[in-house]
Every structure is written in structure tokens, then in C-alpha cells.
Amino acid sequence: MLKTIPEIISEAAKSLNTITAADAEKKCQQENGIIIDVREPAEFAEKAGKNTINIPRGLLEMKMLQLYPDENLAIFIHCATG
């Protein structure tokens, strides 16, 4: 049976560690990390978070290794759906 997008997101969220944007910002400063906003460029341009970079979700896997090859880098992902 096909699942709805909210159902898929709910299942995925069970295996993820989620934190607030403020906590992610603090951890980035402490651990030399980055916050990646995976929304589309137009959404990012409307309201971008402080110290975030934009890599749209459809390009994330292709660009991550090119831009951030350090496997020890703390990476936080932000999206519109949480």
C-alpha cells in the first residue's frame, strides 16, 4: 500500500535526532559544524536562517562530498517540513 508524505515523514522522524534551530546554531559554533537548508532556492531567499547554506534536497547527495568531505563535521539539516 502506498503511504502519504506525512506518513513517510513520520516514519523517518523516528530514526532521526531532531533539535531546535537555536540548539543547532550553538552546536555548530561549539563543534565546527554547518547548517544546511534543503529548501528550494526561492524558499531560502524568502527567509534564510542565520549562518545557513542552501543545498536543495534534490542536490544534497551530489554536492555534500564535494563541499564537505570531512566525515567528522557536524551537519544539521533544516527543511520546511521539519
C-alpha positions, 0 to 999 in steps of 0.5 A: 500500500502506498503511504502519504508524505506525512506518513513517510515523514513520520516514519523517518522522524523516528530514526532521526535526532531532531533539535531546535534551530537555536540548539543547532546554531550553538552546536555548530559554533561549539563543534565546527559544524554547518547548517544546511537548508534543503529548501528550494532556492526561492524558499531560502531567499524568502527567509534564510536562517542565520549562518545557513547554506542552501543545498536543495534536497534534490542536490544534497547527495551530489554536492555534500562530498564535494563541499564537505568531505570531512566525515567528522563535521557536524551537519544539521539539516533544516527543511520546511517540513521539519 
